Amino acid sequence: MADCCRHKKDPRGDEEVKAIINRLNRIEGQIGGIRKMVEDNRYCPDIITQVSAVQSSLNSLTKEIMATHIKSCVVDDIKAGKIEAVDELCELLKKTMK
């Protein structure tokens, strides 16, 4: 199965989904704010500050999802003898730590 089509083994709980969606909505709002700043020809450092804030928000979301992934999916795979989960995690960390 292609990486784009894989699904989490254990579904996320409603509260977790709601929290992630709320954070993504806030990030979308931040992006919209940046778009408006560009349209309004705002001062470059102000735009860069907002871009940095979005990057920080995305990094925070990534850390949270990563922690959940490690505590659930990776631990479950290792307990089931699927040691390749460690390699997958290492590759994931490389991708996210550019």
C-alpha positions as CSV (number, residue, x, y, z in Angstrom):
1,M,0.0,0.0,0.0
2,A,1.3,3.4,-0.9
3,D,2.4,5.7,2.0
4,C,-0.3,8.2,1.0
5,C,-3.0,5.6,1.6
6,R,-1.9,4.1,5.0
7,H,-4.2,4.5,8.0
8,K,-3.7,4.5,11.7
9,K,-4.4,1.1,13.2
10,D,-6.2,2.5,16.2
11,P,-8.5,5.4,15.4
12,R,-7.9,8.7,17.1
13,G,-10.4,9.5,19.8
14,D,-13.0,12.2,19.1
15,E,-11.3,14.6,21.6
16,E,-7.9,14.1,19.9
17,V,-9.3,14.7,16.5
18,K,-11.2,17.8,17.7
19,A,-8.0,19.2,19.3
20,I,-5.9,18.6,16.1
21,I,-8.6,20.2,13.9
22,N,-8.9,23.2,16.2
23,R,-5.1,23.7,16.0
24,L,-5.2,23.4,12.2
25,N,-8.0,25.9,12.1
26,R,-5.9,28.4,14.1
27,I,-2.9,27.8,11.8
28,E,-5.2,28.4,8.7
29,G,-6.2,31.6,10.3
30,Q,-2.6,32.6,10.8
31,I,-1.9,31.8,7.1
32,G,-4.8,33.9,6.1
33,G,-3.5,36.8,8.3
34,I,-0.1,36.5,6.5
35,R,-1.9,36.6,3.1
36,K,-3.7,39.8,4.1
37,M,-0.4,41.3,5.3
38,V,1.1,40.7,1.9
39,E,-1.9,42.1,0.1
40,D,-1.8,45.2,2.4
41,N,1.9,45.6,1.6
42,R,2.9,45.3,5.2
43,Y,6.5,45.7,6.5
44,C,8.6,42.6,5.7
45,P,9.9,42.0,9.2
46,D,6.2,41.9,10.4
47,I,5.4,39.3,7.8
48,I,8.5,37.3,8.7
49,T,7.5,37.4,12.4
50,Q,4.1,35.9,11.5
51,V,5.6,33.3,9.3
52,S,7.9,32.3,12.2
53,A,4.8,32.0,14.4
54,V,3.1,29.7,11.9
55,Q,6.3,27.5,11.7
56,S,6.3,27.3,15.5
57,S,2.6,26.3,15.6
58,L,3.3,23.6,13.0
59,N,6.3,22.4,14.9
60,S,4.3,22.2,18.0
61,L,1.6,20.2,16.3
62,T,4.2,17.9,14.8
63,K,5.7,17.2,18.2
64,E,2.3,16.4,19.7
65,I,1.4,14.0,16.9
66,M,4.8,12.4,16.9
67,A,4.6,11.8,20.7
68,T,1.2,10.2,20.2
69,H,2.6,8.1,17.4
70,I,5.5,6.9,19.4
71,K,3.4,6.1,22.5
72,S,0.8,4.1,20.5
73,C,1.8,2.9,17.0
74,V,5.5,2.5,17.6
75,V,5.2,0.8,21.0
76,D,2.4,-1.5,19.7
77,D,4.6,-2.5,16.7
78,I,7.6,-3.2,18.8
79,K,5.5,-5.3,21.3
80,A,4.3,-7.2,18.3
81,G,7.8,-7.9,17.2
82,K,7.8,-5.5,14.3
83,I,11.2,-4.0,14.9
84,E,11.1,-2.2,11.5
85,A,8.9,0.4,13.3
86,V,12.1,1.7,14.7
87,D,13.6,2.3,11.2
88,E,10.4,3.9,10.1
89,L,10.5,6.2,13.2
90,C,14.1,7.1,12.5
91,E,13.2,8.0,8.9
92,L,10.3,10.1,10.1
93,L,12.6,11.9,12.5
94,K,15.0,12.7,9.7
95,K,12.2,14.2,7.6
96,T,10.9,16.3,10.4
97,M,14.3,17.6,11.6
98,K,15.5,19.4,8.5
